[in-house]
Amino acid sequence: TSYEYQKAVKTKGITMSMSRKGTPADNASIESFHSSLKSETFCLNSIDRTTTAIVERTVKEYIYYYNNIRIQTKLNSQSPISYRQ
């Protein structure tokens, strides 16, 4: 990304998350999670305008659901928590 953007981000105290040059798979796991989060919450419920508080609550609830309840076929049809136990 541009040096101006990097400078602006750093000035605001934000930690950037980017792939190394030529390695787009670096962020594949979180990109997959973000895709699930968006499609299973905001898009599914037609949420297009919201507040920061609603977004924070929705993300926290989804993370709990994703780790404790949501069954994943790649984990032998178990939630991540159940699979690890």
Order of alpha helices (4+ residues) and beta strands (2+ residues): alpha-alpha-alpha-alpha
